[in-house]
């Protein structure tokens, strides 16, 4: 099943209890209204505009999306490597366990291909062949997210918890934030 950014965003936001279905529908309505006014708006931006999520929460969800897409691509990559006879299923499973451990302990996502090449289980030529086959199986959106994630280093530290504001948790209105932004620019 091919998924798009918005559907993965919704699933993660719901799973992490950051949003409920009613809030997601509010954001979808804003997206549709913006589209009618020829001012396209993404779902994540709508959530920030409606103050349903903070920009930090959106960045966390976006990181979750990148991890999700990369792991999905790596699962396909592993399946292809086994089908082609380049590696056995046990080696792939071992690498997935190492990948999960690294992600959990160090907040780093190490690609399956890097782990397999580190074990000399596949060659660079086999890696290139598998990546070509993988690209054929992903949607354009998934392919772009996969390429973006491959170019990134997933060694960024876990985000620090939000500090309470001076106003004891009161949020600024959208107009207050816009005025502050304009005066800063």
Contact map, one row per residue, 1 for C-alpha under 8 A:
11100000000000000000000000000000000000000000000000000000000000000000000000000000000000000000000000000000000000000000000000000000000000000000000000000000000000000000000000000000000000000
11110000000000000000000000000000000000000000000000000000000000000000000000000000000000000000000000000000000000000000000000000000000000000110000000000000000000000000000000000000000000000
11111011000000000000000000000000000000000000000000000000000000000000000000000000000000000000000000000000000000000000000000000000000000000000010000000000000000000000000000000000000000000
01111111000000000000000000000000000000000000000000000000000000000000000000000000000000000000000000000000000000000000000000000000000000000000110000000000000000000000000000000000000000000
00111111100000000000000000000000000000000000000000000000000000001000000000000000000000000000000000000000000000000000000000000000000000000000100000000000000000000000000000000000000000000
00011111110000000000000000000000000000000010000000000000000000000000000000000000000000000000000000000000000000000000000000000000000000000000000000000000000000000000000000000000000000000
00111111111000000000000000000000000000000000000000000000000000000000000000000000000000000000000000000000000000000000000000000000000000000000000000000000000000000000000000000000000000000
00111111111100000000000000000000000000000000000000000000000000001000000000000000000000000000000000000000000000000000000000000000000000000000000000000000000000000000000000000000000000000
00001111111110000000000000000000000000000001000000000000000011001000000000000000000000000000000000000000000000000000000000000000000000000000000000000000000000000000000000000000000000000
00000111111111000000000100000000000000000000000000000000000000000000000000000000000000000000000000000000000000000000000000000000000000000000000000000000000000000000000000000000000000000
00000011111111100000000000000000000000000000000000000000000000000000000000000000000000000000000000000000000000000000000000000000000000000000000000000000000000000000000000000000000000000
00000001111111110000000000000000000000000000000000000000000010011000000000000000000000000000000000000000000000000000000000000000000000000000000000000000000000000000000000000000000000000
00000000111111111111000000000000000000000000000000000000000010000000000000000000000000000000000000000000000000000000000000000000000000000000000000000000000000000000000000000000000000000
00000000011111111111100000000000000000000000000000000000000000000000000000000000000000000000000000000000000000000000000000000000000000000000000000000000000000000000000000000000000000000
00000000001111111100000000000000000000000000000000000000000000000000000000000000000000000000000000000000000000000000000000000000000000000000000000000000000000000000000000000000000000000
00000000000111111110000000000000000000000000000000000000000000000000000000000000000000000000000000000000000000000000000000000000000000000000000000000000000000000000000000000000000000000
00000000000011111111000000000000000000000000000000000000000000000000000000000000000000000000000000000000000000000000000000000000000000000000000000000000000000000000000000000000000000000
00000000000011111111000000000000000000000000000000001000000000000000000000000000000000000000000000000000000000000000000000000000000000000000000000000000000000000000000000000000000000000
00000000000011011111101100000000000000000000000000011000000000000000000000000000000000000000000000000000000000000000000000000000000000000000000000000000000000000000000000000000000000000
00000000000011001111111100000000000000000000000000000000000000000000000000000000000000000000000000000000000000000000000000000000000000000000000000000000000000000000000000000000000000000
00000000000001000011111110000000000000000000000000000000000000000000000000000000000000000000000000000000000000000000000000000000000000000000000000000000000000000000000000000000000000000
00000000000000000001111111000000000000000000000000000000000000000000000000000000000000000000000000000000000000000000000000000000000000000000000000000000000000000000000000000000000000000
00000000000000000011111111100000000000000000000000010000000000000000000000000000000000000000000000000000000000000000000000000000000000000000000000000000000000000000000000000000000000000
00000000010000000011111111110000000000000000001000000000000000000000000000000000000000000000000000000000000000000000000000000000000000000000000000000000000000000000000000000000000000000
00000000000000000000111111111000000000000000000000000000000000000000000000000000000000000000000000000000000000000000000000000000000000000000000000000000000000000000000000000000000000000
00000000000000000000011111111100000000000000000000000000000000000000000000000000000000000000000000000000000000000000000000000000000000000000000000000000000000000000000000000000000000000
00000000000000000000001111111110000000000010011001000000000000000000000000000000000000000000000000000000000000000000000000000000000000000000000000000000000000000000000000000000000000000
00000000000000000000000111111111000000000010010000000000000000000000000000000000000000000000000000000000000000000000000000000000000000000000000000000000000000000000000000000000000000000
00000000000000000000000011111111100000000000000000000000000000000000000000000000000000000000000000000000000000000000000000000000000000000000000000000000000000000000000000000000000000000
00000000000000000000000001111111110000000000010000000000000000000000000000000000000000000000000000000000000000000000000000000000000000000000000000000000000000000000000000000000000000000
00000000000000000000000000111111111000011110010000000000000000000000000000000000000000000000000000000000000000000000000000000000000000000000000000000000000000000000000000000000000000000
00000000000000000000000000011111111100000000000000000000000000000000000000000000000000000000000000000000000000000000000000000000000000000000000000000000000000000000000000000000000000000
00000000000000000000000000001111111110000000000000000000000000000000000000000000000000000000000000000000000000000000000000000000000000000000000000000000000000000000000000000000000000000
00000000000000000000000000000111111111111000000000000000000000000000000000000000000000000000000000000000000000000000000000000000000000000000000000000000000000000000000000000000000000000
00000000000000000000000000000011111111111000000000000000000000000000000000000000000000000000000000000000000000000000000000000000000000000000000000000000000000000000000000000000000000000
00000000000000000000000000000001111111100000000000000000000000000000000000000000000000000000000000000000000000000000000000000000000000000000000000000000000000000000000000000000000000000
00000000000000000000000000000000111111110000000000000000000000000000000000000000000000000000000000000000000000000000000000000000000000000000000000000000000000000000000000000000000000000
00000000000000000000000000000000011111110000000000000000000000000000000000000000000000000000000000000000000000000000000000000000000000000000000000000000000000000000000000000000000000000
00000000000000000000000000000000011111111000000000000000000000000000000000000000000000000000000000000000000000000000000000000000000000000000000000000000000000000000000000000000000000000
00000000000000000000000000000010011011111100000000000000000000000000000000000000000000000000000000000000000000000000000000000000000000000000000000000000000000000000000000000000000000000
00000000000000000000000000000010011000111110110000000000000000000000000000000000000000000000000000000000000000000000000000000000000000000000000000000000000000000000000000000000000000000
00000000000000000000000000000010000000011111110000000000000000000000000000000000000000000000000000000000000000000000000000000000000000000000000000000000000000000000000000000000000000000
00000100000000000000000000110010000000001111111000000000000000000000000000000000000000000000000000000000000000000000000000000000000000000000000000000000000000000000000000000000000000000
00000000100000000000000000000000000000000111111100000000010000000000000000000000000000000000000000000000000000000000000000000000000000000000000000000000000000000000000000000000000000000
00000000000000000000000000000000000000001111111110000000000000000000000000000000000000000000000000000000000000000000000000000000000000000000000000000000000000000000000000000000000000000
00000000000000000000000000110110000000001111111111000000000000000000000000000000000000000000000000000000000000000000000000000000000000000000000000000000000000000000000000000000000000000
00000000000000000000000100100000000000000011111111111000000000000000000000000000000000000000000000000000000000000000000000000000000000000000000000000000000000000000000000000000000000000
00000000000000000000000000000000000000000001111111111110010000000000000000000000000000000000000000000000000000000000000000000000000000000000000000000000000000000000000000000000000000000
00000000000000000000000000000000000000000000111111110000000000000000000000000000000000000000000000000000000000000000000000000000000000000000000000000000000000000000000000000100000000000
00000000000000000000000000100000000000000000011111111000000000000000000000000000000000000000000000000000000000000000000000000000000000000000000000000000000000000000000000000000000000000
00000000000000000000000000000000000000000000001111111100000000000000000000000000000000000000000000000000000000000000000000000000000000000000000000000000000000000000000000000000000000000
00000000000000000010001000000000000000000000001111111100000000000000000000000000000000000000000000000000000000000000000000000000000000000000000000000000000000000000000000000000000000000
00000000000000000110000000000000000000000000001101111110110000000000000000000000000000000000000000000000000000000000000000000000000000000000000000000000000000000000000000000000000000000
00000000000000000000000000000000000000000000000100111111110000000000000000000000000000000000000000000000000000000000000000000000000000000000000000000000000000000000000000000000000000000
00000000000000000000000000000000000000000000000100001111111000000000000000000000000000000000000000000000000000000000000000000000000000000000000000000000000000000000000000000000000000000
00000000000000000000000000000000000000000000000000000111111100000000000000000000000000000000000000000000000000000000000000000000000000000000000000000000000000000000000000000000000000000
00000000000000000000000000000000000000000000000000001111111110000000000000000000000000000000000000000000000000000000000000000000000000000000000000000000000000000000000000000000000000000
00000000000000000000000000000000000000000001000100001111111111000000000000000000000000000000000000000000000000000000000000000000000000000000000000000000000000000000000000000000000000000
00000000000000000000000000000000000000000000000000000011111111100000000000000000000000000000000000000000000000000000000000000000000000000000000000000000000000000000000000000000000000000
00000000000000000000000000000000000000000000000000000001111111110000000000000000000000000000000000000000000000000000000000000000000000000000000000000000000000100000000000000000000000000
00000000100110000000000000000000000000000000000000000000111111111000000000000000000000000000000000000000000000000000000000000000000000000000000000000000000000000000000000000000000000000
00000000100000000000000000000000000000000000000000000000011111111100000000000000000000000000000000000000000000000000000000000000000000000000000000000000000000000000000000000000000000000
00000000000000000000000000000000000000000000000000000000001111111110000000000000000000000000000000000000000000000000000000000000000000000000000000000000000000000000000000000000000000000
00000000000100000000000000000000000000000000000000000000000111111111000000000000000000000000000000000000000000000000000000000000000000000000000000000000000000000000000000000000000000000
00001001100100000000000000000000000000000000000000000000000011111111100000000000000000000000000000000000000000000000000000000000000000000000000000000000000000000000000000000000000000000
00000000000000000000000000000000000000000000000000000000000001111111110000000000000000000000000000000000000000000000000000000000000000000000000011001000000000000000000000000000000000000
00000000000000000000000000000000000000000000000000000000000000111111111000000000000000000000000000000000000010000000000000000000000000000000000000001000000000000000000000000000000000000
00000000000000000000000000000000000000000000000000000000000000011111111100000000000000000000000000000000000000000000000000000000000000000000000000000000000000000000000000000000000000000
00000000000000000000000000000000000000000000000000000000000000001111111110000000000000000000000000000000000000000000000000000000000000000000010011000000000000000000000000000000000000000
00000000000000000000000000000000000000000000000000000000000000000111111111000000000000000000000000000000000000100000000000000000000000000000000011001100000000000000000000000000000000000
00000000000000000000000000000000000000000000000000000000000000000011111111100000000000000000000000000000000000000000000000000000000000000000000000000000000000000000000000000000000000000
00000000000000000000000000000000000000000000000000000000000000000001111111110000000000000000000000000000000000000000000000000000000000000000000000000000000000000000000000000000000000000
00000000000000000000000000000000000000000000000000000000000000000000111111111000000000000000000000000000000000000000000000000000000001000100000001000000000000000000000000000000000000000
00000000000000000000000000000000000000000000000000000000000000000000011111111100000000000000000000000000000000111000000000000000000000000000000000000000000000000000000000000000000000000
00000000000000000000000000000000000000000000000000000000000000000000001111111110000000000000000000000000000000000000000000000000000000000000000000000000000000000000000000000000000000000
00000000000000000000000000000000000000000000000000000000000000000000000111111111000000000000000000000000000000000000000000000000000001000000000000000000000000000000000000000000000000000
00000000000000000000000000000000000000000000000000000000000000000000000011111111100000000000000000000000000000011000000000000000011001000000000000000000000000000000000000000000000000000
00000000000000000000000000000000000000000000000000000000000000000000000001111111110000000001000000000000000000010000000000000000000000000000000000000000000000000000000000000000000000000
00000000000000000000000000000000000000000000000000000000000000000000000000111111111000000000000000000000000000000000000000000000000000000000000000000000000000000000000000000000000000000
00000000000000000000000000000000000000000000000000000000000000000000000000011111111100000000000000000000000000000000000000000000010011000000000000000000000000000000000000000000000000000
00000000000000000000000000000000000000000000000000000000000000000000000000001111111111100000000000000000000000000000000000000000010000000000000000000000000000000000000000000000000000000
00000000000000000000000000000000000000000000000000000000000000000000000000000111111111111001000000000000000000000000000000000000000000000000000000000000000000000000000000000000000000000
00000000000000000000000000000000000000000000000000000000000000000000000000000011111111000000000000000000000000000000000000000000000000000000000000000000000000000000000000000000000000000
00000000000000000000000000000000000000000000000000000000000000000000000000000001111111100000000000000000000000000000000000000000000000000000000000000000000000000000000000000000000000000
00000000000000000000000000000000000000000000000000000000000000000000000000000000111111110000000000000000000000000000000000000000000000000000000000000000000000000000000000000000000000000
00000000000000000000000000000000000000000000000000000000000000000000000000000000111111110000000000000000000000000000000011000100000000000000000000000000000000000000000000000000000000000
00000000000000000000000000000000000000000000000000000000000000000000000000000000110111111011000000000000000000000000000011000000000000000000000000000000000000000000000000000000000000000
00000000000000000000000000000000000000000000000000000000000000000000000000000000010011111111000000000000000000000000000000000000000000000000000000000000000000000000000000000000000000000
00000000000000000000000000000000000000000000000000000000000000000000000000000000010000111111100000000000000000000000000000000000000000000000000000000000000000000000000000000000000000000
00000000000000000000000000000000000000000000000000000000000000000000000000000000000000011111110000000000000000000000000000000000000000000000000000000000000000000000000000000000000000000
00000000000000000000000000000000000000000000000000000000000000000000000000000000000000111111111000000000000000000001000000000000000000000000000000000000000000000000000000000000000000000
00000000000000000000000000000000000000000000000000000000000000000000000000000100010000111111111100000000000000010001000000000000000000000000000000000000000000000000000000000000000000000
00000000000000000000000000000000000000000000000000000000000000000000000000000000000000001111111110000000000000000000000000000000000000000000000000000000000000000000000000000000000000000
00000000000000000000000000000000000000000000000000000000000000000000000000000000000000000111111111000000000000000000000000000000000000000000000000000000000000000000000000000000000000000
00000000000000000000000000000000000000000000000000000000000000000000000000000000000000000011111111100000000000010011000000000000000000000000000000000000000000000000000000000000000000000
00000000000000000000000000000000000000000000000000000000000000000000000000000000000000000001111111110000000000010000000000000000000000000000000000000000000000000000000000000000000000000
00000000000000000000000000000000000000000000000000000000000000000000000000000000000000000000111111111000000000000000000000000000000000000000000000000000000000000000000000000000000000000
00000000000000000000000000000000000000000000000000000000000000000000000000000000000000000000011111111100000000000000000000000000000000000000000000000000000000000000000000000000000000000
00000000000000000000000000000000000000000000000000000000000000000000000000000000000000000000001111111110000011110000000000000000000000000000000000000000000000000000000000000000000000000
00000000000000000000000000000000000000000000000000000000000000000000000000000000000000000000000111111111000010000000000000000000000000000000000000000000000000000000000000000000000000000
00000000000000000000000000000000000000000000000000000000000000000000000000000000000000000000000011111111100000000000000000000000000000000000000000000000000000000000000000000000000000000
00000000000000000000000000000000000000000000000000000000000000000000000000000000000000000000000001111111111111000000000000000000000000000000000000000000000000000000000000000000000000000
00000000000000000000000000000000000000000000000000000000000000000000000000000000000000000000000000111111111111000000000000000000000000000000000000000000000000000000000000000000000000000
00000000000000000000000000000000000000000000000000000000000000000000000000000000000000000000000000011111111100000000000000000000000000000000000000000000000000000000000000000000000000000
00000000000000000000000000000000000000000000000000000000000000000000000000000000000000000000000000001111111000000000000000000000000000000000000000000000000000000000000000000000000000000
00000000000000000000000000000000000000000000000000000000000000000000000000000000000000000000000000000111111100000000000000000000000000000000000000000000001010000000000000000000000000000
00000000000000000000000000000000000000000000000000000000000000000000000000000000000000000000000000000111111110000000000000000000000000000000000000000000011111000000000000000000000000000
00000000000000000000000000000000000000000000000000000000000000000000000000000000000000000000000000000111011111000000000000000000000000000000000000000000111100000000000000000000000000000
00000000000000000000000000000000000000000000000000000000000000000010000000000000000000000000000000110110001111100000000000000000000000000000000000000000111000000000000000000000000000000
00000000000000000000000000000000000000000000000000000000000000000000000000000000000000000000000000100110000111110110000000000000000000000000000000000000010000000000000000000000000000000
00000000000000000000000000000000000000000000000000000000000000000000010001000000000000000000000000100000000011111110000000000000000000000000000000000100000000000000000000000000000000000
00000000000000000000000000000000000000000000000000000000000000000000000001001100000000000001001100100000000001111111000000000000000000000000000000000000000000000000000000000000000000000
00000000000000000000000000000000000000000000000000000000000000000000000001001000000000000000000000000000000000111111100001000010000000000000000000000000000000000000000000000000000000000
00000000000000000000000000000000000000000000000000000000000000000000000000000000000000000000000000000000000001111111110000000000000000000000000000000000000000000000000000000000000000000
00000000000000000000000000000000000000000000000000000000000000000000000000000000000000000000001000000000000001111111111000000000000000000000000000000000000000000000000000000000000000000
00000000000000000000000000000000000000000000000000000000000000000000000000000000000000000011001000000000000000011111111111000000000000000000000000000000000000000000000000000000000000000
00000000000000000000000000000000000000000000000000000000000000000000000000000000000000000000000000000000000000001111111111110000000000000000000000000000000000000000000000000000000000000
00000000000000000000000000000000000000000000000000000000000000000000000000000000000000000000000000000000000000000111111110000000000000000000000000000000000000000000000000000000000000000
00000000000000000000000000000000000000000000000000000000000000000000000000000000000000000000000000000000000000000011111111000000000000000000000000000000000000000000000000000000000000000
00000000000000000000000000000000000000000000000000000000000000000000000000000000000000000000000000000000000000000001111111100000000000000000000000000000000000000000000000000000000000000
00000000000000000000000000000000000000000000000000000000000000000000000000000000000001100000000000000000000000000001111111100000000000000000000000000000000000000000000000000000000000000
00000000000000000000000000000000000000000000000000000000000000000000000000000000000001100000000000000000000000001001101111110110000000000000000000000000000000000000000000000000000000000
00000000000000000000000000000000000000000000000000000000000000000000000000000000000000000000000000000000000000000000100111111110000000000000000000000000000000000000000000000000000000000
00000000000000000000000000000000000000000000000000000000000000000000000000000000000000000000000000000000000000000000100001111111000000000000000000000000000000000000000000000000000000000
00000000000000000000000000000000000000000000000000000000000000000000000000000000000000000000000000000000000000000000000000111111100000000000000000000000000000000000000000000000000000000
00000000000000000000000000000000000000000000000000000000000000000000000000000000000001000000000000000000000000000000000001111111110000000000000000000000000000000000000000000000000000000
00000000000000000000000000000000000000000000000000000000000000000000000000000000000000000000000000000000000000001000000001111111111000000000000000000000000000000000000000000000000000000
00000000000000000000000000000000000000000000000000000000000000000000000000000000000000000000000000000000000000000000000000011111111100000000000000000000000000000000000000000000000000000
00000000000000000000000000000000000000000000000000000000000000000000000000000000000000000000000000000000000000000000000000001111111110000000000000000000000000000000000000000000000000000
00000000000000000000000000000000000000000000000000000000000000000000000000001001100000000000000000000000000000000000000000000111111111000000000000000000000000000000000000000000000000000
00000000000000000000000000000000000000000000000000000000000000000000000000001000000000000000000000000000000000000000000000000011111111100000000000000000000000000000000000000000000000000
00000000000000000000000000000000000000000000000000000000000000000000000000000000000000000000000000000000000000000000000000000001111111110000000000000000000000000000000000000000000000000
00000000000000000000000000000000000000000000000000000000000000000000000000000001000000000000000000000000000000000000000000000000111111111000000000000000000000000000000000000000000000000
00000000000000000000000000000000000000000000000000000000000000000000000010011001000000000000000000000000000000000000000000000000011111111100000000000000000000000000000000000000000000000
00000000000000000000000000000000000000000000000000000000000000000000000000000000000000000000000000000000000000000000000000000000001111111100001000000000000000000000000000000000000000000
00000000000000000000000000000000000000000000000000000000000000000000000000000000000000000000000000000000000000000000000000000000000111111100000000000000000000000000000000000000000000000
00000000000000000000000000000000000000000000000000000000000000000000000000000000000000000000000000000000000000000000000000000000000011111110000000000000000000000000000000000000000000000
01000000000000000000000000000000000000000000000000000000000000000000000010000000000000000000000000000000000000000000000000000000000001111111111000000000000000000000000000000000000000000
01000000000000000000000000000000000000000000000000000000000000000000000000000000000000000000000000000000000000000000000000000000000000001111111000000000000000000000000000000000000000000
00000000000000000000000000000000000000000000000000000000000000000000000000000000000000000000000000000000000000000000000000000000000000000111111100000000000000000000000000000000000000000
00011000000000000000000000000000000000000000000000000000000000000000000000000000000000000000000000000000000000000000000000000000000000000111111110000000000000000000000000000000000000000
00110000000000000000000000000000000000000000000000000000000000000000100000000000000000000000000000000000000000000000000000000000000000000111111111000000000000000000000000000000000000000
00000000000000000000000000000000000000000000000000000000000000000000000000000000000000000000000000000000000000000000000000000000000000100111111111100000000000000000000000000000000000000
00000000000000000000000000000000000000000000000000000000000000000000000000000000000000000000000000000000000000000000000000000000000000000001111111110000000000000000000000000000000000000
00000000000000000000000000000000000000000000000000000000000000000100110000000000000000000000000000000000000000000000000000000000000000000000111111111000000000000000000000000000000000000
00000000000000000000000000000000000000000000000000000000000000000100110010000000000000000000000000000000000000000000000000000000000000000000011111111100000000000000000000000000000000000
00000000000000000000000000000000000000000000000000000000000000000000000000000000000000000000000000000000000000000000000000000000000000000000001111111110000000000000000000000000000000000
00000000000000000000000000000000000000000000000000000000000000000000000000000000000000000000000000000000000000000000000000000000000000000000000111111111000000000000000000000000000000000
00000000000000000000000000000000000000000000000000000000000000000110010000000000000000000000000000000000000000000000000000000000000000000000000011111111100000000000000000000000000000000
00000000000000000000000000000000000000000000000000000000000000000000010000000000000000000000000000000000000000100000000000000000000000000000000001111111100000000000000000000000000000000
00000000000000000000000000000000000000000000000000000000000000000000000000000000000000000000000000000000000000000000000000000000000000000000000000111111100000000000000000000000000000000
00000000000000000000000000000000000000000000000000000000000000000000000000000000000000000000000000000000000000000000000000000000000000000000000000011111110000000000000000000000000000000
00000000000000000000000000000000000000000000000000000000000000000000000000000000000000000000000000000000000110000000000000000000000000000000000000001111111100000000000000000000000000000
00000000000000000000000000000000000000000000000000000000000000000000000000000000000000000000000000000000001111000000000000000000000000000000000000000001111100000000000000000000000000000
00000000000000000000000000000000000000000000000000000000000000000000000000000000000000000000000000000000011110000000000000000000000000000000000000000000111110000000000000000000000000000
00000000000000000000000000000000000000000000000000000000000000000000000000000000000000000000000000000000001100000000000000000000000000000000000000000000111111000000000000000000000000000
00000000000000000000000000000000000000000000000000000000000000000000000000000000000000000000000000000000011000000000000000000000000000000000000000000000001111100000000000000000000000000
00000000000000000000000000000000000000000000000000000000000000000000000000000000000000000000000000000000001000000000000000000000000000000000000000000000000111110000000000000000000000000
00000000000000000000000000000000000000000000000000000000000100000000000000000000000000000000000000000000000000000000000000000000000000000000000000000000000011111000000000000000000000000
00000000000000000000000000000000000000000000000000000000000000000000000000000000000000000000000000000000000000000000000000000000000000000000000000000000000001111100000000000000000000000
00000000000000000000000000000000000000000000000000000000000000000000000000000000000000000000000000000000000000000000000000000000000000000000000000000000000000111110000000000000000000000
00000000000000000000000000000000000000000000000000000000000000000000000000000000000000000000000000000000000000000000000000000000000000000000000000000000000000011111000000000000000000000
00000000000000000000000000000000000000000000000000000000000000000000000000000000000000000000000000000000000000000000000000000000000000000000000000000000000000001111100000000000000000000
00000000000000000000000000000000000000000000000000000000000000000000000000000000000000000000000000000000000000000000000000000000000000000000000000000000000000000111110110000000000000000
00000000000000000000000000000000000000000000000000000000000000000000000000000000000000000000000000000000000000000000000000000000000000000000000000000000000000000011111111000000000000000
00000000000000000000000000000000000000000000000000000000000000000000000000000000000000000000000000000000000000000000000000000000000000000000000000000000000000000001111110000000000000000
00000000000000000000000000000000000000000000000000000000000000000000000000000000000000000000000000000000000000000000000000000000000000000000000000000000000000000000111111100000000000000
00000000000000000000000000000000000000000000000000000000000000000000000000000000000000000000000000000000000000000000000000000000000000000000000000000000000000000001111111000000000000000
00000000000000000000000000000000000000000000000000000000000000000000000000000000000000000000000000000000000000000000000000000000000000000000000000000000000000000001111111100000000000000
00000000000000000000000000000000000000000000000000000000000000000000000000000000000000000000000000000000000000000000000000000000000000000000000000000000000000000000101111110000000000000
00000000000000000000000000000000000000000000000000000000000000000000000000000000000000000000000000000000000000000000000000000000000000000000000000000000000000000000001011111000000000000
00000000000000000000000000000000000000000000000000000000000000000000000000000000000000000000000000000000000000000000000000000000000000000000000000000000000000000000000001111101100000000
00000000000000000000000000000000000000000000000000000000000000000000000000000000000000000000000000000000000000000000000000000000000000000000000000000000000000000000000000111111100000000
00000000000000000000000000000000000000000000000010000000000000000000000000000000000000000000000000000000000000000000000000000000000000000000000000000000000000000000000000011111110000000
00000000000000000000000000000000000000000000000000000000000000000000000000000000000000000000000000000000000000000000000000000000000000000000000000000000000000000000000000001111111000000
00000000000000000000000000000000000000000000000000000000000000000000000000000000000000000000000000000000000000000000000000000000000000000000000000000000000000000000000000011111111100000
00000000000000000000000000000000000000000000000000000000000000000000000000000000000000000000000000000000000000000000000000000000000000000000000000000000000000000000000000011111111110000
00000000000000000000000000000000000000000000000000000000000000000000000000000000000000000000000000000000000000000000000000000000000000000000000000000000000000000000000000000111111111000
00000000000000000000000000000000000000000000000000000000000000000000000000000000000000000000000000000000000000000000000000000000000000000000000000000000000000000000000000000011111111100
00000000000000000000000000000000000000000000000000000000000000000000000000000000000000000000000000000000000000000000000000000000000000000000000000000000000000000000000000000001111111110
00000000000000000000000000000000000000000000000000000000000000000000000000000000000000000000000000000000000000000000000000000000000000000000000000000000000000000000000000000000111111111
00000000000000000000000000000000000000000000000000000000000000000000000000000000000000000000000000000000000000000000000000000000000000000000000000000000000000000000000000000000011111111
00000000000000000000000000000000000000000000000000000000000000000000000000000000000000000000000000000000000000000000000000000000000000000000000000000000000000000000000000000000001111111
00000000000000000000000000000000000000000000000000000000000000000000000000000000000000000000000000000000000000000000000000000000000000000000000000000000000000000000000000000000000111111
00000000000000000000000000000000000000000000000000000000000000000000000000000000000000000000000000000000000000000000000000000000000000000000000000000000000000000000000000000000000011111
